[in-house]
């Protein structure tokens, strides 16, 4: 049972219950890597999808990161961001954390990567620890991330168009992680306690002053 946080006394019970309900579904088993995506609309939609599907972390490569508040609807407050200067730096950090990198690309591109096992997104091994890599709007996934990838994945398509917008592709892929029932490992009690503290500090105006008065750092 997750211990009650002192700041929960400063929000209504319904708000506290909602925070705990969402927190209990957060996962780090599946994460997203945003590789040089520059359009605020796409970034915001990816953030919103990450929150909707219980993704705890978003790994961002590059310095062009900005979101559109109207599209993200405040979802960025509930996601933990990890920033990297290069794909190589991100790949090393994710590999050290036990993730297999999955390059998400159109089928005609993923089939060209003979050294990678290729999946339709619905067949990805979501029981493993996966980092789904979303490439930039113009250049796709960087070569350095492709070189470190364990799998390639695509969304099967049957029309004239060959790809989806990156934010749509993200939402479809995350939805596929639920098709066989949500079996992703949720956060440990320690991780939940740390994240609840982070959320409450951001959600409550003057939280630092309140905690200081309570003698809590």
Secondary structure, DSSP 8 states (H G I E B T S, - for coil): -----GGGGGS-HHHHHHHHHHHTT-BSSEEEEEES---HHHHHHHHHHHHHTTB-EEEEESS-----HHHHTTGGGGSEEEEESSHHHHHHHHHHTT-EEEEE--HHHHTT-TTSEEEEGGGS-TTS-EEEEE-BTTTBS-HHHHHH-SEEEE----SS-----HHHHHHHHHHHTTTT-----B--HHHHHHHHHHHHHHHSTTHHHHHHHTT--
